[in-house]
Amino acid sequence: MASFQGINNNIETLIPPELLITQIMQLHASISKLETLRPCKQVNSLFTHLVKLCTLPSSIDIESLPQEVQDMRESLINLSGRAEGLLELEFSTFISLTPEPMKNVTLFPYYGNYVKLANMESKILTENGVVNPKKVAFVGSGPMPLTSIVMATHHMESTHFDNFDIDEKANEVARKIVASDVALEKRMKFETQDVMEVRERLGQYDCIFLAALVGMSREAKVKILGHIRKYMKEGGVLLVRSAKGARAFLYPIVEERDMVNFEVLTIFHPTNDVINSVVLLRKPKA
């Protein structure tokens, strides 16, 4: 999921970290008081404002923030994740009920950002020798599996995709959308499973994507990375979404020290309106 992908910033001047933190804390206070995180004018407005702030150029060092700001950041990532899930579910449910759902995925408000993110990730994969892999797994695909859809239709036209999510409701709507394209349906499956319970099967994939919101805390993320590494095939690649600077108020950061026993191929931090950083790892051959 990469839904709250931002809004273009033409301001190249850096926003002072103190000002940025003050404004983000004010937004966090307002978001915390909301009765619901479901899409509505107030929710959309607060999160749009938050995304604008977090994509402004800044020199903020997340590691050095005081504990109360760290706690607020953790809370904000959780709130953003929940709001993002509800936004995706609402739109995917609506799109799944239209006559030709696959033709209507472009109605999703952040569709353009998914396209940019997929273009970026496809370029990174190609540069590292991953071209039209046979089998790909996407972990944390959600109700609106746009990365898999965009990748399968524009970049990996013969690849088989297995999408894993712990929420059956999310998979149900995602299946409905993809079912409207017969050719794509043959190449795309949805599994309701926690990745920590998927073992030997992970060895089938040439490339595994790990969504930004799978493993919300550092400890959870490190555990998941270790589990995937243990079972994935030697020489296989793992594409992990991360965040840098102020964007880390929206998504968890994956640090290099968290990538134990992986070969780090690339770490890319976007400066445009795409929020997620991309970390490409390979499991070394024994």
Steps between C-alpha positions, in 0.01 A plus 500: 500500500622840415182696508584820677748586229555868502449824319765673291728739682666775304651658810866412514568682826538274800234522769662534847465170695349677808226657290434173320468307829271764653267489198501118484423479873205737454369284215549185709294657779217580253513155338498327843175678586315384188196282563574296189790453259267410214534723193307825544575868445668552839709180491610561140592861574712413808689220325554706184651772720716241677630358171583849372699570817683168492609540139645850546878503470643480851819394677322334792687214668240250622751306713581803716140595583403507870297205635165687507539583129596138427184382681288749308659381172415138580141597577479704178627210287228280653227759442617562141511126435147451627368798302679376189345154539151648535549726197617204291213280619238764422632564148567135416148403616352776283719407199422126541129578452549686168438311172873482405700536823846464342428796271402708803802452726618838369220657708701435817622846617866393526510286187756730332735458793483123478593528133802718590602264780467194274704673226770579755502146642495340156800712395691401817419130444604515132827676587573214737427226248144415607306500172165323455546267799301179482333527842458801728350525850353823633471500880237740636307557176186639666157553343644714219795298362611773263872422502435144386245620243726772356806271503312211337341713228788739419832351612477123554259383234560127544571483877278310743410701812402360839362771729502432875290690751374408847160657431256274313265793437780688324580196285134448416461846343843480332399166341177654370688781329758272335232245399369753247815446290513134395865501388618675815293277728694200370826658619386650829400323819402631846587312817372578849805423711744660741844498331650364825302181435616467138819295493633266227264661252706823516773307319291503177537871434765680296395828655305588815350843573451605862242777543594795721238429766582133555682509833414838652774500765872450443493173699213361292668604174833337598317178593317495163820572304677216682212260433481583128878472466499156663248353256551695175712351223873564477567773246139621530430869560290674764369850432426678826318832526638743753498875570753776559497833682157654564336226288574273798206661683281308253685171459752291698872525419707195410862568597802328348572338839159329476597315181704223659659243263364668189700649217382861464469571126340847508350753738303772322337803664261694272485878517178541299147430625559126539530435872655156533870436477599176328753254642602210276659199671627168376539173692860400429572157357654269760 
